């Protein structure tokens, strides 16, 4: 069973890599034939060369300057990626941490829902990017405005999915629990919350994706490091290969986060799919 599952996973990965491989092959062919200006669209090989240079340390290793591991992770790509991930994690924890209890309260209580719904629906359509001028006025430059924007971007996906999850709980479960004499706390912890978990995890997955989109924009205007800042810097010097290298890095990190969240969802929801054994 495990071998079959492993084979199926490898097959899915192989199928998923076909289209990217075709895109890269066509891209390389177009670049090699000179159909596009390399300053506008460099070849995949040129991008790969720049990506490696972006990854490697800027200075040769000097034992007197510190240990080897510190030197090995001192490249701009690693430093920028870690800076962006730090902002994503902090911003998401703040935004998701505020959204989850509010979403549970709005889903369970009509009174709380009536109090907050109008405000939520008014603020929700405003994109986080629109808050950039205010965030810089309120928090200045550096991490605080970026974290604020990320928290804002993560807040609403978690909130709306949590509300939907609580309100979508099957009434049969609630009536059965009441007939069995379940208290309000037991009803929440044993019936409502487990039934809402799939929706909440979907909101978390969407919220993390949104947070990563927002961090790139925020880094272009508010900080002096991170992947977004580096892409903007490369644009100023017309380093198209470095721009694309940064974009590919964002895509790879986003893919890794999504795969990790998908595996976490499958693990936490194995009871939901009847896979506890």
CORKA-V576914 format. One record per residue. N is the residue number from 1. PSI is psi in degrees with one decimal (999 if undefined). Layout:
n->N psi->PSI
n->N psi->PSI
//
This chain:
n->1 psi->-44.1
n->2 psi->-39.8
n->3 psi->-40.4
n->4 psi->-40.5
n->5 psi->-41.0
n->6 psi->-42.9
n->7 psi->-39.7
n->8 psi->-39.3
n->9 psi->-43.4
n->10 psi->-38.0
n->11 psi->-42.3
n->12 psi->-41.3
n->13 psi->-43.5
n->14 psi->-44.3
n->15 psi->-40.4
n->16 psi->-25.4
n->17 psi->-10.5
n->18 psi->-53.0
n->19 psi->-45.8
n->20 psi->-38.6
n->21 psi->-39.9
n->22 psi->-43.8
n->23 psi->-45.3
n->24 psi->-40.6
n->25 psi->-45.0
n->26 psi->-43.1
n->27 psi->-47.2
n->28 psi->-39.8
n->29 psi->-46.0
n->30 psi->-42.9
n->31 psi->-41.4
n->32 psi->-33.5
n->33 psi->-5.9
n->34 psi->25.6
n->35 psi->-17.1
n->36 psi->153.8
n->37 psi->123.3
n->38 psi->-21.7
n->39 psi->-29.6
n->40 psi->-45.2
n->41 psi->90.8
n->42 psi->161.0
n->43 psi->159.7
n->44 psi->-35.1
n->45 psi->-39.7
n->46 psi->-39.1
n->47 psi->-42.4
n->48 psi->-40.0
n->49 psi->-43.8
n->50 psi->-37.2
n->51 psi->-41.2
n->52 psi->-42.0
n->53 psi->-36.3
n->54 psi->-31.5
n->55 psi->-37.9
n->56 psi->154.2
n->57 psi->149.4
n->58 psi->-29.6
n->59 psi->149.0
n->60 psi->155.9
n->61 psi->131.2
n->62 psi->108.7
n->63 psi->-29.5
n->64 psi->-19.8
n->65 psi->-12.8
n->66 psi->-178.5
n->67 psi->164.3
n->68 psi->-39.3
n->69 psi->-42.7
n->70 psi->-39.9
n->71 psi->-40.2
n->72 psi->-29.9
n->73 psi->19.3
n->74 psi->0.6
n->75 psi->154.1
n->76 psi->-40.8
n->77 psi->-45.5
n->78 psi->-45.1
n->79 psi->-45.7
n->80 psi->-40.5
n->81 psi->-43.7
n->82 psi->-38.3
n->83 psi->-43.8
n->84 psi->-42.5
n->85 psi->-37.7
n->86 psi->-46.5
n->87 psi->-39.0
n->88 psi->-46.9
n->89 psi->-48.7
n->90 psi->-46.5
n->91 psi->-40.9
n->92 psi->-40.2
n->93 psi->-38.1
n->94 psi->-51.5
n->95 psi->-47.8
n->96 psi->-35.8
n->97 psi->-30.7
n->98 psi->-35.1
n->99 psi->-36.9
n->100 psi->-54.3
n->101 psi->-36.0
n->102 psi->-40.9
n->103 psi->-40.6
n->104 psi->-42.7
n->105 psi->-42.7
n->106 psi->-32.1
n->107 psi->-33.2
n->108 psi->-28.9
n->109 psi->120.4
n->110 psi->-32.2
n->111 psi->-47.0
n->112 psi->-40.7
n->113 psi->-45.5
n->114 psi->-35.8
n->115 psi->-41.4
n->116 psi->-20.2
n->117 psi->-44.6
n->118 psi->-46.0
n->119 psi->-44.0
n->120 psi->-45.4
n->121 psi->-22.9
n->122 psi->-39.3
n->123 psi->-31.2
n->124 psi->-40.6
n->125 psi->-12.5
n->126 psi->119.1
n->127 psi->147.0
n->128 psi->-29.8
n->129 psi->-31.9
n->130 psi->-18.5
n->131 psi->-1.1
n->132 psi->-50.6
n->133 psi->-43.7
n->134 psi->-39.9
n->135 psi->-36.1
n->136 psi->-33.5
n->137 psi->-39.9
n->138 psi->-42.3
n->139 psi->-5.4
n->140 psi->-145.0
n->141 psi->168.4
n->142 psi->-155.9
n->143 psi->-37.7
n->144 psi->-49.3
n->145 psi->-35.9
n->146 psi->-44.0
n->147 psi->-39.2
n->148 psi->-46.8
n->149 psi->-40.0
n->150 psi->-43.9
n->151 psi->-39.7
n->152 psi->-41.6
n->153 psi->-33.3
n->154 psi->-21.8
n->155 psi->-51.2
n->156 psi->-38.0
n->157 psi->-42.0
n->158 psi->-43.6
n->159 psi->-52.1
n->160 psi->-37.7
n->161 psi->-34.1
n->162 psi->-45.1
n->163 psi->-47.1
n->164 psi->-40.4
n->165 psi->-43.0
n->166 psi->-40.9
n->167 psi->-15.2
n->168 psi->2.4
n->169 psi->131.1
n->170 psi->128.4
n->171 psi->-25.3
n->172 psi->-41.6
n->173 psi->-41.8
n->174 psi->-44.9
n->175 psi->-39.0
n->176 psi->-41.5
n->177 psi->-39.8
n->178 psi->-41.5
n->179 psi->-27.1
n->180 psi->1.9
n->181 psi->25.6
n->182 psi->137.4
n->183 psi->172.1
n->184 psi->-41.0
n->185 psi->-43.8
n->186 psi->-40.9
n->187 psi->-42.9
n->188 psi->-48.1
n->189 psi->-28.9
n->190 psi->-16.5
n->191 psi->-61.5
n->192 psi->-51.8
n->193 psi->-48.2
n->194 psi->-37.9
n->195 psi->-28.0
n->196 psi->-12.1
n->197 psi->-42.9
n->198 psi->-41.1
n->199 psi->-42.7
n->200 psi->-44.2
n->201 psi->-34.0
n->202 psi->-41.3
n->203 psi->-39.1
n->204 psi->-43.1
n->205 psi->-45.4
n->206 psi->-40.6
n->207 psi->-39.7
n->208 psi->-41.2
n->209 psi->-43.4
n->210 psi->-40.2
n->211 psi->-38.1
n->212 psi->-32.5
n->213 psi->-44.8
n->214 psi->-36.7
n->215 psi->-35.2
n->216 psi->-43.6
n->217 psi->-44.2
n->218 psi->-37.7
n->219 psi->-18.1
n->220 psi->-15.0
n->221 psi->-19.9
n->222 psi->-15.9
n->223 psi->171.2
n->224 psi->25.7
n->225 psi->176.1
n->226 psi->165.5
n->227 psi->-39.6
n->228 psi->-44.4
n->229 psi->-42.4
n->230 psi->-35.6
n->231 psi->-43.0
n->232 psi->-40.0
n->233 psi->-43.1
n->234 psi->-34.4
n->235 psi->-38.9
n->236 psi->-30.6
n->237 psi->8.9
n->238 psi->36.7
n->239 psi->79.6
n->240 psi->-36.7
n->241 psi->-37.5
n->242 psi->-33.9
n->243 psi->-49.1
n->244 psi->-36.5
n->245 psi->-41.9
n->246 psi->-40.3
n->247 psi->-41.8
n->248 psi->-39.1
n->249 psi->-44.0
n->250 psi->-44.6
n->251 psi->-41.3
n->252 psi->-41.8
n->253 psi->-42.8
n->254 psi->-41.6
n->255 psi->-43.1
n->256 psi->-42.0
n->257 psi->-43.4
n->258 psi->-41.2
n->259 psi->-43.3
n->260 psi->-42.5
n->261 psi->-37.6
n->262 psi->-41.6
n->263 psi->-39.8
n->264 psi->-42.3
n->265 psi->-45.6
n->266 psi->-36.4
n->267 psi->-46.6
n->268 psi->-25.7
n->269 psi->18.5
n->270 psi->-30.2
n->271 psi->-33.2
n->272 psi->-29.2
n->273 psi->6.2
n->274 psi->31.4
n->275 psi->26.5
n->276 psi->-30.1
n->277 psi->999
//
